[in-house]
């Protein structure tokens, strides 16, 4: 399972790259009034597909590690919402090209914001960090004050 966890952690960069490219292509089509062609369909499908693979890996990891930590629940909920938002444009396949691209761009933008928020909620969000440091951060109670802070007297 450690391989899957590592792959899930590193694959986020590929998912983010694919979604950013899809967002740029959708925005260009929406602003340019272009028809919804192969490029728009391919980039959107690649981004949504990679996001789906990432979600499945996350669900497998969730069954293995459980929902014992609050940041895991927040991350899983936010990422599931991002997956749902990113797939909303599939309901609008019959719209004309610019409208379809506009809906796709708005949904991909919202999904990207949700993904970045979901990743940022992790104790070691973007660059992996040390697992020991992350475990220490998670185990430390939030209500403890620093020991070296002197008590202020009026």
N, C-alpha and C positions, 0 to 999 in steps of 0.2 A: 504493500500500500504506500510505502514511502516514495516509490517511483511515481505513482499516480499523483501523489500530493505535490511532488516536485514539478512534474509535467503540468499540472493544473496551475501552479504558481508561475511557471515560465510562459505558458501558453497565453496568459493574459495580454502580453505585449502583441502577439499576433492578432488576437481578437480586437484589441484597441486599434491597431493599424488598419485592419480590414474595415472596421466600422468608420474610422475617420475618412478613409478613401471613399467608401460608399456614400458618406455624408457629403463629401465634396462633389462627387459625381451627381448626386441627387440635387444638390443646391444649384449646380451649373445648369442642369436640365430645367429646373423650375424657373430660374431667373432668365434663362435664355429662351424660354417658350418652346423648347425642343420636344420632339416626340420621344416617348419612352422606348428606347431601343435596347439592343443586346448589351451594350456596355452598362446601362443602368440596371438591367435585370441581373447581369452577372455579378456586379459588385455588391448589389443588395443581397443576392442569394449567398455570396461568399461570406459576407459579414454576418448574416442571420444564421447561416449554417455553422460557422465557427462558434458563434455564441451558443448555439444549441449543443454542440459538442462540449463546450466548457460547462454548460449547465448540467449535462449528464455526468461529467466527471465530478462536479461539485456534489451532486446528489449521491453518487457512490461514496464519496468521502464522508458525506454527512451520515450515511448509514453506518460507516465504520467508526467514526469518532463521536457521533452524537451531538446533541444540542446543549452540552453542559455549560458552555461559556456564553456570556451575553453577546460578545462580538460575533460569534458564529451565527447566532440567530439573526442578528442585524444584517450580516453579510448575505446570508442565504435568502432572507426576505427581500432585500434590495435587489439582488441579482435576479431573483425570480420575477420581480416587477419589471426590471429592465428587459428581460427576455420577452415578457408579454407585450410591453410597449413597442419593442423592436419588430414584433410580428403583426402589429395592427395594420400596417399598409397592405398586407395580403388580402384584407377584406375589401380593398378598393381597387381591385384589378381592372374593373371595367371603366374607370375614370379616364378622361383624356390625359395625354402625356404630361403636360405641365402641372395639372392638378395632382396627378398620381405622384409625380416627383416632389411636389411641395409637401404632400402628406408624408411621403417617405423621409424627406429631409427633417421635418419637424419631429417625427417619431424617432429617427436615428439620433438627433440632437438630444432629445429627452433621455433616450436610453444611454447615451454616452455620459450624460451628467449623472444618472443613477449609478452607472458602473463605476465612475470615478469616486463617487461618494461611498459606494459599497466597498471598494478597495481601500479607501482611506480609513475606514472604520476598523480595519485589521490592525493588530499590534505591530506588525512588520509590513507596512502597506506596499511600498513600491520597489524596494531594492532587496527584499529578502531578509536582511538583518540577521542577527544572531538568534537562534532558537532559544538559547539560554536567557538572553536579554528579554526576549518576548515573553518567555514563561515567567520571568521575574516581574515584568511589568503587569502581567495578568494577575499574578498571585498577590501583589501588593494591594492592600485595601486602599480605597480612594479617600477615606476619611482621616487617615493619619497625617498629622502635621510633621514637617521636618523636625528632627531632634535638635538641630543646631540653631533653630530660630529662637532668639530670646523673647521672653514674655515682655510685652510692652506695659509700662506703668505710666499712669497719667500724671 
